């Protein structure tokens, strides 16, 4: 039985943990070219108790070799497995016939063997973190830069607090600025910050990125192309004074007669709206990691 799950946002883990994970991951995975059933990590599972498996990156696919088990994603990197009620009899109870669970992430594949444990013993695990020694490297089609890698680089940008603004705009007691532009392969990182100088909390409604004409006249049709980040460091939320975030885009190009307009709108009928205009030259001058 194969289960396919869509990706969603993941919660934050400190950057150094991701670095340690992938350093260990590269070295350990090279030592194990073939997995056999007897070599797979063994995990016990009990009826009525869910097993939660935490991945270091978003889970792409899951395969479970028994109809007695079902799984779902609580978060993009948290898999929940449990025994289907009245299906315990389908689970093998001998060491030579175990259930295999395969988990595919953005850059790795991991497998575990599950065995049934009777209730009442109190030894059944409820949480499992996928460790580097359980993984093998994997190149998934369509995944250019992994989520953990984007997070590591985005957090490194936030360490730089003394940058002068590349572009800035303001109004209604509110200021926004483009702090840094970085590129990595086919990806562009935009470091944006927002400052609220009023006593009213700013509740973000939308943050939109649109490529539009520099000059708009009544005689021409306005051409606007909206681009969507492939990833962002923090979710959009409300803030009292300051808010800073990093947005990642696939490589973009646009002519000199157009601008990248970053439009922030506030909730409420009379919400404040601020537009930051970024020139293509600002993108071309991006630093590299």
C-alpha atoms as an extended CHARMM CRD file, in Angstrom:
* protein
*
       289  EXT
         1         1  UNK       CA              0.0000000000        0.0000000000        0.0000000000  PROA      1               0.0000000000
         2         2  UNK       CA              1.4580000000        3.3410000000       -1.0470000000  PROA      2               0.0000000000
         3         3  UNK       CA              0.5320000000        6.6200000000        0.5300000000  PROA      3               0.0000000000
         4         4  UNK       CA              1.3140000000        9.9280000000       -1.1920000000  PROA      4               0.0000000000
         5         5  UNK       CA              1.4090000000       13.1580000000        0.7380000000  PROA      5               0.0000000000
         6         6  UNK       CA              1.5820000000       16.7750000000       -0.4420000000  PROA      6               0.0000000000
         7         7  UNK       CA              4.2220000000       19.1040000000        0.9820000000  PROA      7               0.0000000000
         8         8  UNK       CA              3.4720000000       21.9180000000        3.4150000000  PROA      8               0.0000000000
         9         9  UNK       CA              5.4680000000       24.3160000000        5.5410000000  PROA      9               0.0000000000
        10        10  UNK       CA              7.7050000000       23.0140000000        8.2880000000  PROA      10              0.0000000000
        11        11  UNK       CA              8.4320000000       24.3610000000       11.7250000000  PROA      11              0.0000000000
        12        12  UNK       CA             11.8150000000       25.8530000000       12.5780000000  PROA      12              0.0000000000
        13        13  UNK       CA             14.8300000000       23.9250000000       13.7840000000  PROA      13              0.0000000000
        14        14  UNK       CA             18.0810000000       25.7610000000       14.5680000000  PROA      14              0.0000000000
        15        15  UNK       CA             20.4120000000       25.9840000000       11.5800000000  PROA      15              0.0000000000
        16        16  UNK       CA             23.3350000000       24.2420000000       13.2540000000  PROA      16              0.0000000000
        17        17  UNK       CA             21.2300000000       21.1120000000       13.7980000000  PROA      17              0.0000000000
        18        18  UNK       CA             20.5800000000       20.8650000000       10.0670000000  PROA      18              0.0000000000
        19        19  UNK       CA             24.2940000000       21.3300000000        9.3850000000  PROA      19              0.0000000000
        20        20  UNK       CA             25.2170000000       18.5580000000       11.8040000000  PROA      20              0.0000000000
        21        21  UNK       CA             22.5170000000       16.3050000000       10.3690000000  PROA      21              0.0000000000
        22        22  UNK       CA             23.7240000000       16.5500000000        6.7910000000  PROA      22              0.0000000000
        23        23  UNK       CA             27.4130000000       16.2620000000        7.6610000000  PROA      23              0.0000000000
        24        24  UNK       CA             26.6680000000       13.0040000000        9.4380000000  PROA      24              0.0000000000
        25        25  UNK       CA             24.1700000000       12.0350000000        6.7410000000  PROA      25              0.0000000000
        26        26  UNK       CA             26.7310000000       12.2640000000        3.9280000000  PROA      26              0.0000000000
        27        27  UNK       CA             29.3690000000       10.2130000000        5.7030000000  PROA      27              0.0000000000
        28        28  UNK       CA             27.1140000000        7.5050000000        7.1320000000  PROA      28              0.0000000000
        29        29  UNK       CA             24.9640000000        7.0220000000        4.0610000000  PROA      29              0.0000000000
        30        30  UNK       CA             28.0180000000        6.2620000000        1.9220000000  PROA      30              0.0000000000
        31        31  UNK       CA             28.8150000000        3.2860000000        4.1520000000  PROA      31              0.0000000000
        32        32  UNK       CA             25.4750000000        1.5560000000        3.4330000000  PROA      32              0.0000000000
        33        33  UNK       CA             24.7620000000        0.8200000000       -0.2370000000  PROA      33              0.0000000000
        34        34  UNK       CA             22.2270000000       -2.0030000000        0.2460000000  PROA      34              0.0000000000
        35        35  UNK       CA             19.5100000000       -2.4710000000        2.8470000000  PROA      35              0.0000000000
        36        36  UNK       CA             18.1870000000       -5.8770000000        3.8050000000  PROA      36              0.0000000000
        37        37  UNK       CA             15.1740000000       -6.6220000000        5.9750000000  PROA      37              0.0000000000
        38        38  UNK       CA             17.3500000000       -7.8360000000        8.8480000000  PROA      38              0.0000000000
        39        39  UNK       CA             19.4250000000       -4.6370000000        8.7530000000  PROA      39              0.0000000000
        40        40  UNK       CA             16.4760000000       -2.2460000000        9.0020000000  PROA      40              0.0000000000
        41        41  UNK       CA             15.9070000000       -0.4910000000       12.3480000000  PROA      41              0.0000000000
        42        42  UNK       CA             13.1470000000       -2.3060000000       14.2280000000  PROA      42              0.0000000000
        43        43  UNK       CA             10.3060000000       -0.4210000000       15.8940000000  PROA      43              0.0000000000
        44        44  UNK       CA              7.4280000000       -1.7600000000       17.9280000000  PROA      44              0.0000000000
        45        45  UNK       CA              3.8810000000       -0.5140000000       17.4640000000  PROA      45              0.0000000000
        46        46  UNK       CA              0.7840000000       -1.1780000000       19.5910000000  PROA      46              0.0000000000
        47        47  UNK       CA             -2.8950000000       -1.0450000000       18.7640000000  PROA      47              0.0000000000
        48        48  UNK       CA             -4.5680000000        2.1800000000       19.9190000000  PROA      48              0.0000000000
        49        49  UNK       CA             -1.2390000000        4.0780000000       20.2060000000  PROA      49              0.0000000000
        50        50  UNK       CA              0.0330000000        6.2860000000       17.3800000000  PROA      50              0.0000000000
        51        51  UNK       CA              3.6590000000        6.3380000000       16.3370000000  PROA      51              0.0000000000
        52        52  UNK       CA              4.9110000000        9.7690000000       15.2300000000  PROA      52              0.0000000000
        53        53  UNK       CA              7.9740000000        9.9160000000       12.9700000000  PROA      53              0.0000000000
        54        54  UNK       CA              9.7320000000       13.2800000000       12.6260000000  PROA      54              0.0000000000
        55        55  UNK       CA             11.7460000000       13.9620000000        9.4770000000  PROA      55              0.0000000000
        56        56  UNK       CA             14.4780000000       16.6390000000        9.1980000000  PROA      56              0.0000000000
        57        57  UNK       CA             12.8870000000       17.8170000000        5.9270000000  PROA      57              0.0000000000
        58        58  UNK       CA              9.4620000000       17.6640000000        4.2420000000  PROA      58              0.0000000000
        59        59  UNK       CA              8.2390000000       14.1510000000        3.4770000000  PROA      59              0.0000000000
        60        60  UNK       CA              7.4810000000       13.4950000000       -0.1920000000  PROA      60              0.0000000000
        61        61  UNK       CA              6.1250000000        9.9400000000       -0.1520000000  PROA      61              0.0000000000
        62        62  UNK       CA              5.4320000000        7.0930000000        2.2740000000  PROA      62              0.0000000000
        63        63  UNK       CA              4.9750000000        3.3910000000        1.5430000000  PROA      63              0.0000000000
        64        64  UNK       CA              3.5630000000        0.9090000000        4.0970000000  PROA      64              0.0000000000
        65        65  UNK       CA              3.6540000000       -2.7990000000        3.2550000000  PROA      65              0.0000000000
        66        66  UNK       CA              0.5350000000       -3.7660000000        5.2350000000  PROA      66              0.0000000000
        67        67  UNK       CA             -3.1270000000       -2.7700000000        5.0320000000  PROA      67              0.0000000000
        68        68  UNK       CA             -3.2730000000       -3.0790000000        8.8100000000  PROA      68              0.0000000000
        69        69  UNK       CA             -1.4550000000        0.2460000000        9.1780000000  PROA      69              0.0000000000
        70        70  UNK       CA             -2.5320000000        3.7150000000        8.0500000000  PROA      70              0.0000000000
        71        71  UNK       CA             -0.6170000000        6.9720000000        8.0560000000  PROA      71              0.0000000000
        72        72  UNK       CA             -1.1030000000       10.6790000000        7.5640000000  PROA      72              0.0000000000
        73        73  UNK       CA              0.9350000000       13.8670000000        7.7580000000  PROA      73              0.0000000000
        74        74  UNK       CA              0.2350000000       16.0880000000       10.7650000000  PROA      74              0.0000000000
        75        75  UNK       CA              2.8620000000       18.4850000000        9.4130000000  PROA      75              0.0000000000
        76        76  UNK       CA              4.8960000000       18.2490000000        6.2420000000  PROA      76              0.0000000000
        77        77  UNK       CA              7.6790000000       16.5500000000        8.1910000000  PROA      77              0.0000000000
        78        78  UNK       CA              5.6460000000       14.6700000000       10.8470000000  PROA      78              0.0000000000
        79        79  UNK       CA              4.2330000000       11.2780000000        9.8680000000  PROA      79              0.0000000000
        80        80  UNK       CA              1.6640000000        9.5530000000       12.0950000000  PROA      80              0.0000000000
        81        81  UNK       CA              1.2460000000        5.7710000000       11.8620000000  PROA      81              0.0000000000
        82        82  UNK       CA             -1.3810000000        3.7040000000       13.6470000000  PROA      82              0.0000000000
        83        83  UNK       CA             -2.9680000000        0.2940000000       13.4770000000  PROA      83              0.0000000000
        84        84  UNK       CA             -6.3780000000        0.1210000000       11.8240000000  PROA      84              0.0000000000
        85        85  UNK       CA             -8.9800000000       -0.9150000000       14.4370000000  PROA      85              0.0000000000
        86        86  UNK       CA             -9.8390000000       -4.6370000000       14.2620000000  PROA      86              0.0000000000
        87        87  UNK       CA             -6.8470000000       -5.2540000000       11.9850000000  PROA      87              0.0000000000
        88        88  UNK       CA             -4.2890000000       -6.4310000000       14.5140000000  PROA      88              0.0000000000
        89        89  UNK       CA             -4.7180000000       -9.9750000000       13.2430000000  PROA      89              0.0000000000
        90        90  UNK       CA             -3.2500000000       -8.8720000000        9.8740000000  PROA      90              0.0000000000
        91        91  UNK       CA              0.0480000000       -7.8620000000       11.4680000000  PROA      91              0.0000000000
        92        92  UNK       CA              2.8180000000      -10.4730000000       11.3090000000  PROA      92              0.0000000000
        93        93  UNK       CA              4.0610000000      -11.5850000000       14.7080000000  PROA      93              0.0000000000
        94        94  UNK       CA              7.1370000000      -13.5310000000       13.6890000000  PROA      94              0.0000000000
        95        95  UNK       CA             10.6060000000      -12.0280000000       13.1700000000  PROA      95              0.0000000000
        96        96  UNK       CA             10.8240000000      -13.2990000000        9.5850000000  PROA      96              0.0000000000
        97        97  UNK       CA              7.6940000000      -11.4540000000        8.3930000000  PROA      97              0.0000000000
        98        98  UNK       CA              7.6270000000       -7.8030000000        9.3970000000  PROA      98              0.0000000000
        99        99  UNK       CA              5.9110000000       -4.6620000000        8.1070000000  PROA      99              0.0000000000
       100       100  UNK       CA              8.2610000000       -2.3090000000        6.2390000000  PROA      100             0.0000000000
       101       101  UNK       CA              7.7050000000        1.4590000000        6.2340000000  PROA      101             0.0000000000
       102       102  UNK       CA              9.5620000000        3.5040000000        3.6180000000  PROA      102             0.0000000000
       103       103  UNK       CA              9.8590000000        7.2930000000        3.9920000000  PROA      103             0.0000000000
       104       104  UNK       CA             11.1240000000        9.5050000000        1.1680000000  PROA      104             0.0000000000
       105       105  UNK       CA             12.2310000000       13.0590000000        1.9010000000  PROA      105             0.0000000000
       106       106  UNK       CA             13.5750000000       15.7350000000       -0.4100000000  PROA      106             0.0000000000
       107       107  UNK       CA             17.1110000000       14.3250000000       -0.3710000000  PROA      107             0.0000000000
       108       108  UNK       CA             16.9560000000       10.9710000000        1.4450000000  PROA      108             0.0000000000
       109       109  UNK       CA             15.1470000000        7.6370000000        1.7900000000  PROA      109             0.0000000000
       110       110  UNK       CA             14.7300000000        5.7940000000        5.1250000000  PROA      110             0.0000000000
       111       111  UNK       CA             13.2090000000        2.4000000000        5.9330000000  PROA      111             0.0000000000
       112       112  UNK       CA             12.0380000000        0.7930000000        9.1740000000  PROA      112             0.0000000000
       113       113  UNK       CA             10.5940000000       -2.5740000000       10.1090000000  PROA      113             0.0000000000
       114       114  UNK       CA              7.5650000000       -2.4850000000       12.4000000000  PROA      114             0.0000000000
       115       115  UNK       CA              6.4870000000       -5.3230000000       14.6400000000  PROA      115             0.0000000000
       116       116  UNK       CA              3.3540000000       -5.6680000000       16.7480000000  PROA      116             0.0000000000
       117       117  UNK       CA              3.7090000000       -5.3300000000       20.5010000000  PROA      117             0.0000000000
       118       118  UNK       CA              0.8320000000       -6.3100000000       22.8390000000  PROA      118             0.0000000000
       119       119  UNK       CA             -0.6130000000       -3.4290000000       24.8760000000  PROA      119             0.0000000000
       120       120  UNK       CA              0.1540000000       -3.0380000000       28.5410000000  PROA      120             0.0000000000
       121       121  UNK       CA              3.9300000000       -3.4120000000       28.4470000000  PROA      121             0.0000000000
       122       122  UNK       CA              4.5610000000        0.3580000000       28.4370000000  PROA      122             0.0000000000
       123       123  UNK       CA              7.6210000000        0.0200000000       26.1760000000  PROA      123             0.0000000000
       124       124  UNK       CA              6.0170000000        1.0190000000       22.8760000000  PROA      124             0.0000000000
       125       125  UNK       CA              7.6720000000        4.1220000000       21.3640000000  PROA      125             0.0000000000
       126       126  UNK       CA              5.4050000000        7.0390000000       20.4980000000  PROA      126             0.0000000000
       127       127  UNK       CA              7.9660000000        9.3670000000       18.8680000000  PROA      127             0.0000000000
       128       128  UNK       CA             10.8380000000        8.6140000000       16.5020000000  PROA      128             0.0000000000
       129       129  UNK       CA             13.2630000000       11.1280000000       14.9990000000  PROA      129             0.0000000000
       130       130  UNK       CA             14.8150000000       10.0080000000       11.7190000000  PROA      130             0.0000000000
       131       131  UNK       CA             18.5670000000        9.9210000000       12.3030000000  PROA      131             0.0000000000
       132       132  UNK       CA             21.3940000000       10.1540000000        9.7270000000  PROA      132             0.0000000000
       133       133  UNK       CA             22.3750000000        6.5030000000       10.1120000000  PROA      133             0.0000000000
       134       134  UNK       CA             18.8670000000        5.4540000000        9.0140000000  PROA      134             0.0000000000
       135       135  UNK       CA             19.0730000000        7.4140000000        5.7400000000  PROA      135             0.0000000000
       136       136  UNK       CA             20.4830000000        6.9870000000        2.2670000000  PROA      136             0.0000000000
       137       137  UNK       CA             20.9660000000        9.9150000000       -0.1340000000  PROA      137             0.0000000000
       138       138  UNK       CA             18.3980000000       10.3610000000       -2.8450000000  PROA      138             0.0000000000
       139       139  UNK       CA             18.0180000000       12.7200000000       -5.7840000000  PROA      139             0.0000000000
       140       140  UNK       CA             14.3230000000       13.5440000000       -6.2060000000  PROA      140             0.0000000000
       141       141  UNK       CA             13.3160000000       14.9680000000       -9.5830000000  PROA      141             0.0000000000
       142       142  UNK       CA             12.1830000000       18.5740000000       -9.3460000000  PROA      142             0.0000000000
       143       143  UNK       CA             13.8510000000       19.2960000000       -5.9930000000  PROA      143             0.0000000000
       144       144  UNK       CA             16.6710000000       21.7600000000       -6.6680000000  PROA      144             0.0000000000
       145       145  UNK       CA             17.5030000000       23.1940000000       -3.2570000000  PROA      145             0.0000000000
       146       146  UNK       CA             16.2180000000       21.3040000000       -0.2320000000  PROA      146             0.0000000000
       147       147  UNK       CA             14.1620000000       22.9810000000        2.4830000000  PROA      147             0.0000000000
       148       148  UNK       CA             16.8350000000       22.4600000000        5.1780000000  PROA      148             0.0000000000
       149       149  UNK       CA             19.4380000000       24.0450000000        2.8970000000  PROA      149             0.0000000000
       150       150  UNK       CA             17.2030000000       27.0690000000        2.2420000000  PROA      150             0.0000000000
       151       151  UNK       CA             16.5930000000       27.4220000000        5.9680000000  PROA      151             0.0000000000
       152       152  UNK       CA             20.2980000000       27.3290000000        6.7980000000  PROA      152             0.0000000000
       153       153  UNK       CA             21.0850000000       30.0810000000        4.2900000000  PROA      153             0.0000000000
       154       154  UNK       CA             18.0730000000       32.1980000000        5.2570000000  PROA      154             0.0000000000
       155       155  UNK       CA             19.0490000000       32.1260000000        8.9230000000  PROA      155             0.0000000000
       156       156  UNK       CA             22.5770000000       33.1320000000        7.9750000000  PROA      156             0.0000000000
       157       157  UNK       CA             21.1590000000       36.3040000000        6.3900000000  PROA      157             0.0000000000
       158       158  UNK       CA             19.3770000000       37.2550000000        9.6100000000  PROA      158             0.0000000000
       159       159  UNK       CA             22.7010000000       37.2680000000       11.4480000000  PROA      159             0.0000000000
       160       160  UNK       CA             23.6910000000       40.3930000000        9.5040000000  PROA      160             0.0000000000
       161       161  UNK       CA             21.9660000000       43.2290000000       11.3800000000  PROA      161             0.0000000000
       162       162  UNK       CA             24.0960000000       46.1490000000       10.1360000000  PROA      162             0.0000000000
       163       163  UNK       CA             23.1200000000       46.1400000000        6.4690000000  PROA      163             0.0000000000
       164       164  UNK       CA             22.1070000000       49.3820000000        4.7900000000  PROA      164             0.0000000000
       165       165  UNK       CA             18.8360000000       49.2220000000        2.8940000000  PROA      165             0.0000000000
       166       166  UNK       CA             18.9730000000       48.4670000000       -0.8260000000  PROA      166             0.0000000000
       167       167  UNK       CA             15.4540000000       49.8740000000       -1.2230000000  PROA      167             0.0000000000
       168       168  UNK       CA             13.0150000000       51.3470000000        1.2790000000  PROA      168             0.0000000000
       169       169  UNK       CA              9.5460000000       52.8450000000        1.3960000000  PROA      169             0.0000000000
       170       170  UNK       CA              7.2590000000       54.2290000000        4.0630000000  PROA      170             0.0000000000
       171       171  UNK       CA              3.9840000000       55.8150000000        4.9880000000  PROA      171             0.0000000000
       172       172  UNK       CA              1.2230000000       55.7580000000        7.6360000000  PROA      172             0.0000000000
       173       173  UNK       CA              3.8210000000       55.3710000000       10.3920000000  PROA      173             0.0000000000
       174       174  UNK       CA              5.1480000000       52.2440000000        8.7390000000  PROA      174             0.0000000000
       175       175  UNK       CA              8.4390000000       51.5020000000        6.9680000000  PROA      175             0.0000000000
       176       176  UNK       CA              9.5990000000       48.5970000000        4.8340000000  PROA      176             0.0000000000
       177       177  UNK       CA             13.0300000000       47.8760000000        3.4040000000  PROA      177             0.0000000000
       178       178  UNK       CA             14.9240000000       45.3980000000        1.2990000000  PROA      178             0.0000000000
       179       179  UNK       CA             18.0080000000       44.5440000000        3.3260000000  PROA      179             0.0000000000
       180       180  UNK       CA             19.8450000000       41.9890000000        1.2080000000  PROA      180             0.0000000000
       181       181  UNK       CA             19.5810000000       40.0900000000       -2.0650000000  PROA      181             0.0000000000
       182       182  UNK       CA             21.4790000000       36.8120000000       -2.3500000000  PROA      182             0.0000000000
       183       183  UNK       CA             21.5820000000       34.1150000000       -4.9850000000  PROA      183             0.0000000000
       184       184  UNK       CA             22.3690000000       30.4210000000       -4.7950000000  PROA      184             0.0000000000
       185       185  UNK       CA             22.2070000000       28.4350000000       -8.0120000000  PROA      185             0.0000000000
       186       186  UNK       CA             18.7850000000       29.0510000000       -9.5460000000  PROA      186             0.0000000000
       187       187  UNK       CA             17.3790000000       30.6120000000       -6.3700000000  PROA      187             0.0000000000
       188       188  UNK       CA             17.1440000000       34.2120000000       -5.1720000000  PROA      188             0.0000000000
       189       189  UNK       CA             16.8650000000       35.1530000000       -1.4830000000  PROA      189             0.0000000000
       190       190  UNK       CA             15.1640000000       38.4420000000       -0.5420000000  PROA      190             0.0000000000
       191       191  UNK       CA             15.6970000000       39.6880000000        3.0160000000  PROA      191             0.0000000000
       192       192  UNK       CA             12.8450000000       42.0410000000        3.9610000000  PROA      192             0.0000000000
       193       193  UNK       CA             12.1130000000       43.9030000000        7.1670000000  PROA      193             0.0000000000
       194       194  UNK       CA              9.1290000000       45.9620000000        8.3060000000  PROA      194             0.0000000000
       195       195  UNK       CA              8.9160000000       48.5380000000       11.0950000000  PROA      195             0.0000000000
       196       196  UNK       CA              5.7500000000       49.8290000000       12.7140000000  PROA      196             0.0000000000
       197       197  UNK       CA              6.2230000000       53.1530000000       14.5150000000  PROA      197             0.0000000000
       198       198  UNK       CA              2.5830000000       53.5520000000       15.5520000000  PROA      198             0.0000000000
       199       199  UNK       CA              0.8620000000       52.2340000000       18.6460000000  PROA      199             0.0000000000
       200       200  UNK       CA             -1.3920000000       49.9790000000       16.5710000000  PROA      200             0.0000000000
       201       201  UNK       CA             -0.3880000000       46.3800000000       15.9420000000  PROA      201             0.0000000000
       202       202  UNK       CA              0.0510000000       45.6040000000       12.2370000000  PROA      202             0.0000000000
       203       203  UNK       CA             -1.8360000000       42.4600000000       11.1780000000  PROA      203             0.0000000000
       204       204  UNK       CA             -0.5610000000       41.2740000000        7.8000000000  PROA      204             0.0000000000
       205       205  UNK       CA             -3.2450000000       40.3680000000        5.3060000000  PROA      205             0.0000000000
       206       206  UNK       CA             -1.1550000000       39.7290000000        2.2000000000  PROA      206             0.0000000000
       207       207  UNK       CA              2.3960000000       40.1490000000        0.9610000000  PROA      207             0.0000000000
       208       208  UNK       CA              2.4240000000       40.0250000000       -2.8310000000  PROA      208             0.0000000000
       209       209  UNK       CA              5.2850000000       40.1570000000       -5.3160000000  PROA      209             0.0000000000
       210       210  UNK       CA              4.3700000000       41.5120000000       -8.7570000000  PROA      210             0.0000000000
       211       211  UNK       CA              6.3830000000       42.4370000000      -11.8420000000  PROA      211             0.0000000000
       212       212  UNK       CA              4.7750000000       45.5540000000      -13.2890000000  PROA      212             0.0000000000
       213       213  UNK       CA              5.5070000000       48.4380000000      -15.6520000000  PROA      213             0.0000000000
       214       214  UNK       CA              7.5660000000       51.3320000000      -14.2910000000  PROA      214             0.0000000000
       215       215  UNK       CA              5.2910000000       53.9290000000      -15.8310000000  PROA      215             0.0000000000
       216       216  UNK       CA              1.5650000000       53.4340000000      -16.2450000000  PROA      216             0.0000000000
       217       217  UNK       CA             -0.4020000000       55.6720000000      -18.5930000000  PROA      217             0.0000000000
       218       218  UNK       CA             -4.0840000000       55.7100000000      -19.4130000000  PROA      218             0.0000000000
       219       219  UNK       CA             -3.3370000000       54.7880000000      -23.0280000000  PROA      219             0.0000000000
       220       220  UNK       CA             -1.6520000000       51.4850000000      -22.1880000000  PROA      220             0.0000000000
       221       221  UNK       CA             -2.8580000000       48.2850000000      -20.6610000000  PROA      221             0.0000000000
       222       222  UNK       CA             -1.2740000000       47.5190000000      -17.3250000000  PROA      222             0.0000000000
       223       223  UNK       CA              0.6520000000       44.2560000000      -17.4490000000  PROA      223             0.0000000000
       224       224  UNK       CA              1.1650000000       42.6570000000      -14.0600000000  PROA      224             0.0000000000
       225       225  UNK       CA              2.7090000000       39.2380000000      -13.4090000000  PROA      225             0.0000000000
       226       226  UNK       CA              2.5380000000       37.9100000000       -9.8750000000  PROA      226             0.0000000000
       227       227  UNK       CA              5.3430000000       35.6490000000       -8.6810000000  PROA      227             0.0000000000
       228       228  UNK       CA              5.0450000000       33.4060000000       -5.6600000000  PROA      228             0.0000000000
       229       229  UNK       CA              7.9130000000       32.4650000000       -3.3250000000  PROA      229             0.0000000000
       230       230  UNK       CA              8.8660000000       28.8090000000       -3.3810000000  PROA      230             0.0000000000
       231       231  UNK       CA              9.6310000000       29.0780000000        0.3380000000  PROA      231             0.0000000000
       232       232  UNK       CA              9.6910000000       31.5920000000        3.1860000000  PROA      232             0.0000000000
       233       233  UNK       CA             11.4260000000       31.4340000000        6.5380000000  PROA      233             0.0000000000
       234       234  UNK       CA              8.5670000000       32.5480000000        8.8050000000  PROA      234             0.0000000000
       235       235  UNK       CA              4.7890000000       32.5920000000        8.3460000000  PROA      235             0.0000000000
       236       236  UNK       CA              3.0490000000       35.9210000000        7.8050000000  PROA      236             0.0000000000
       237       237  UNK       CA              1.6950000000       37.1820000000       11.1000000000  PROA      237             0.0000000000
       238       238  UNK       CA              0.9110000000       40.2970000000       13.0930000000  PROA      238             0.0000000000
       239       239  UNK       CA              3.6060000000       42.2870000000       14.8690000000  PROA      239             0.0000000000
       240       240  UNK       CA              3.8570000000       45.2340000000       17.2150000000  PROA      240             0.0000000000
       241       241  UNK       CA              7.1290000000       46.8810000000       16.2250000000  PROA      241             0.0000000000
       242       242  UNK       CA              9.4300000000       44.9170000000       13.9040000000  PROA      242             0.0000000000
       243       243  UNK       CA              9.1110000000       41.9730000000       11.5580000000  PROA      243             0.0000000000
       244       244  UNK       CA             11.7970000000       40.4240000000        9.3660000000  PROA      244             0.0000000000
       245       245  UNK       CA             11.5480000000       37.5430000000        6.9460000000  PROA      245             0.0000000000
       246       246  UNK       CA             13.4180000000       35.8790000000        4.0810000000  PROA      246             0.0000000000
       247       247  UNK       CA             11.6580000000       34.8530000000        0.8680000000  PROA      247             0.0000000000
       248       248  UNK       CA             13.1040000000       32.4760000000       -1.7210000000  PROA      248             0.0000000000
       249       249  UNK       CA             12.2400000000       32.6110000000       -5.4320000000  PROA      249             0.0000000000
       250       250  UNK       CA             13.2420000000       30.6860000000       -8.4970000000  PROA      250             0.0000000000
       251       251  UNK       CA             15.5220000000       32.7510000000      -10.7180000000  PROA      251             0.0000000000
       252       252  UNK       CA             13.5660000000       35.6490000000      -12.2210000000  PROA      252             0.0000000000
       253       253  UNK       CA             14.2840000000       37.9890000000      -15.1180000000  PROA      253             0.0000000000
       254       254  UNK       CA             12.3820000000       41.0490000000      -16.3060000000  PROA      254             0.0000000000
       255       255  UNK       CA             13.2030000000       44.0160000000      -18.5910000000  PROA      255             0.0000000000
       256       256  UNK       CA             14.4630000000       47.3770000000      -17.4210000000  PROA      256             0.0000000000
       257       257  UNK       CA             11.0950000000       49.0310000000      -18.0560000000  PROA      257             0.0000000000
       258       258  UNK       CA              9.5170000000       46.9370000000      -15.3020000000  PROA      258             0.0000000000
       259       259  UNK       CA              9.8150000000       46.7530000000      -11.5180000000  PROA      259             0.0000000000
       260       260  UNK       CA              9.3620000000       44.1140000000       -8.8850000000  PROA      260             0.0000000000
       261       261  UNK       CA              6.6790000000       45.6110000000       -6.6370000000  PROA      261             0.0000000000
       262       262  UNK       CA              6.4760000000       44.1600000000       -3.1360000000  PROA      262             0.0000000000
       263       263  UNK       CA              3.0620000000       45.0520000000       -1.7470000000  PROA      263             0.0000000000
       264       264  UNK       CA              2.1820000000       44.5960000000        1.9090000000  PROA      264             0.0000000000
       265       265  UNK       CA             -1.4480000000       45.0070000000        2.9310000000  PROA      265             0.0000000000
       266       266  UNK       CA             -3.0020000000       45.1090000000        6.3700000000  PROA      266             0.0000000000
       267       267  UNK       CA             -6.1650000000       43.4080000000        7.5100000000  PROA      267             0.0000000000
       268       268  UNK       CA             -9.2330000000       45.5820000000        8.2030000000  PROA      268             0.0000000000
       269       269  UNK       CA            -11.2940000000       47.5930000000        5.7320000000  PROA      269             0.0000000000
       270       270  UNK       CA             -9.1130000000       50.6850000000        6.1130000000  PROA      270             0.0000000000
       271       271  UNK       CA             -5.8500000000       48.7420000000        6.3250000000  PROA      271             0.0000000000
       272       272  UNK       CA             -2.5220000000       50.3450000000        5.5200000000  PROA      272             0.0000000000
       273       273  UNK       CA             -0.8160000000       49.3620000000        2.2540000000  PROA      273             0.0000000000
       274       274  UNK       CA              2.8790000000       49.8490000000        1.5010000000  PROA      274             0.0000000000
       275       275  UNK       CA              4.5820000000       49.1430000000       -1.8390000000  PROA      275             0.0000000000
       276       276  UNK       CA              8.3430000000       48.6760000000       -2.1300000000  PROA      276             0.0000000000
       277       277  UNK       CA              9.7210000000       49.0690000000       -5.6690000000  PROA      277             0.0000000000
       278       278  UNK       CA             12.7560000000       46.9310000000       -6.5560000000  PROA      278             0.0000000000
       279       279  UNK       CA             14.6920000000       47.4660000000       -9.7840000000  PROA      279             0.0000000000
       280       280  UNK       CA             16.0460000000       44.6140000000      -11.8790000000  PROA      280             0.0000000000
       281       281  UNK       CA             19.5140000000       46.0260000000      -11.3030000000  PROA      281             0.0000000000
       282       282  UNK       CA             19.0830000000       45.3230000000       -7.5870000000  PROA      282             0.0000000000
       283       283  UNK       CA             18.5010000000       41.6530000000       -8.4250000000  PROA      283             0.0000000000
       284       284  UNK       CA             21.5000000000       41.5250000000      -10.7690000000  PROA      284             0.0000000000
       285       285  UNK       CA             23.7400000000       42.8480000000       -7.9820000000  PROA      285             0.0000000000
       286       286  UNK       CA             22.8140000000       39.9780000000       -5.6930000000  PROA      286             0.0000000000
       287       287  UNK       CA             25.5940000000       38.5890000000       -3.5290000000  PROA      287             0.0000000000
       288       288  UNK       CA             26.3020000000       34.8600000000       -3.5380000000  PROA      288             0.0000000000
       289       289  UNK       CA             26.5630000000       32.4830000000       -0.6100000000  PROA      289             0.0000000000
